[in-house]
Amino acid sequence: MVQQERGLGKGGTAMTGIRGFLFRLNHIVHRIMLLIAQISILAMIAIVTLTVILRYCFNTGLSWAEEVPRLLVTVFAFMACAIGVRDHMHVSVNAVYNRFRVGGRARQVLDIAVDVATLLCGLFMLISGGRRTMKLFALPGVLPITGISTAWQYLPIPIAGFVITMDSILFLTGVLPRGDLLYSEAEIDYTDKAAFEAAQKKEG
C-alpha cells in the first residue's frame, strides 16, 4: 500500500509523468468517493434512528425523514457501485476463468473483456444518467417535502459512471495494476485450482 500511495508500479519502479499523475489522481478521487459514501450512510442511520425515537417515544416525527434517507440511499448505492468496480469486488462467475493458466494469454484476454464490458456500463451511466440529470435540472419539478430539484436523485448516476469509466480506462491502459487495491485485501480463491497450484510451486 505504501508503494501504491507513492505511485509506484510493478517491481517498485516509480511512475512518472502523466501515468504517475493519473495514478495519484485516481487515489484522490476514490478517497473522496469513500468519504461521500461514509457520510451518506452515517447520516441515513442517524436520521432513521432519530425518526424511530421521535415516533415511538414522543409520538411525533420529521416531515423530511423519508425523502432525505431515500436520497442518501441513492448516493451510497452508486458510490458503492464505483468502489466495487475499483477493487473488482462485484459478483463474478469464474468457472471458465479458473480453468486457464495463471498469467496466461487466455486470462489476460478475459480480464480485458471484463474491463471493456465495465467501461461500456460506465459510459452508459455517464451519458444516459448525465442527460437525464441535466434535463431534470432544466425542469421546474421538485420533491414535495424538501423542495429540492428532482434532478438530485439522479446526479449520483453520472458521477459513478464517470469514476467507473475512468477506472476501466486506467486498467485497460495499464496505469492501474489489477493488484492495486484501495478498499480490500487480496483474497485467496480456493476454487481456483490453477492459482493454488502456481502458489504451491512458488513455495516449493
Residue pairs with C-beta under 8 A, 6 or more apart in sequence:
3 12
4 27
4 180
4 182
5 27
6 14
7 14
7 15
7 20
7 23
7 24
8 14
8 15
9 15
9 19
9 177
10 177
14 20
15 23
15 175
19 175
22 170
22 175
23 170
23 175
23 176
26 166
26 167
26 170
26 175
26 176
27 182
29 163
29 166
30 83
30 86
30 163
30 182
30 183
33 79
33 82
33 83
33 163
34 79
34 83
34 182
34 183
36 75
36 79
37 75
37 76
37 79
37 80
37 83
40 72
40 73
40 75
40 76
40 79
41 72
41 76
43 68
43 72
44 69
44 72
44 73
44 76
47 62
47 65
47 68
47 69
47 72
48 65
48 69
50 62
50 65
51 61
51 62
51 65
54 60
54 61
54 62
55 61
63 145
64 145
64 146
66 145
67 143
67 144
67 145
67 146
68 146
70 153
71 152
71 153
74 153
74 156
75 156
77 156
78 156
78 157
78 159
78 160
79 156
79 160
81 160
81 164
82 160
82 163
82 164
82 167
83 89
83 183
84 90
85 118
85 122
85 163
85 164
85 167
85 168
86 163
86 167
86 182
86 183
87 181
87 182
87 183
87 184
88 178
89 183
89 184
92 114
94 189
94 191
94 192
96 110
97 107
97 110
98 189
98 191
98 192
98 193
98 194
98 195
99 194
100 106
100 107
100 110
100 194
101 107
101 194
102 194
102 195
102 198
103 198
111 178
112 172
115 168
115 171
115 172
116 168
116 172
118 164
118 167
118 168
119 164
119 165
119 168
119 169
119 172
121 164
122 160
122 161
122 162
122 163
122 164
122 165
122 166
122 167
122 168
123 161
123 165
124 161
125 157
125 158
125 160
125 161
125 164
126 158
126 161
126 162
126 164
126 165
127 158
127 161
128 157
129 154
129 157
129 158
129 161
130 157
130 158
130 161
132 154
132 157
133 151
133 154
133 155
133 157
133 158
134 151
136 149
136 150
136 151
136 154
137 149
137 151
139 150
139 151
141 149
141 150
142 148
142 149
142 150
143 149
143 150
143 153
167 176
170 176
171 178
179 186
188 195
188 196
188 199
189 195
190 196
